[in-house]
Amino acid sequence: MSKLRRYVEWMNRGRRTDRVAYVTKEWNLPKPLPGAEWQLDTRFKLADELVRDPDLKTIVKAAHEKGAEVVIQRLSLPDFGMASVAHLRETLGPRKKPF
């Protein structure tokens, strides 16, 4: 079974879109939105994410069957507390500089 990777889509000025792609191979990545690019989430660990979010199993299954699965992950404002910010920083790493 291929190792599953997570890519996050970023706009060219450092803004994040809501799209996240789970892929088995880099060439399975879909085309990014105009003005955006996919960036590998180097801190992604599938086992940890499955413990945190058991619903991710259906996405993982679809990604293995099709080679890629793109999901929209929006952060709702009421749940967007400091713990969420810390988790995002830990998960996504430093933001990409636009220049």
Secondary structure, 3 states (H helix, E strand, C coil): CCCCEEEEEEECCCCEEEEEEEECCHHHCCCCCCCEEEEECCCCCHHHHHHHCCCHHHHHHHHHHHCEEEEECCCCCCCCCHHHHHHHHHHHCCCCCCC
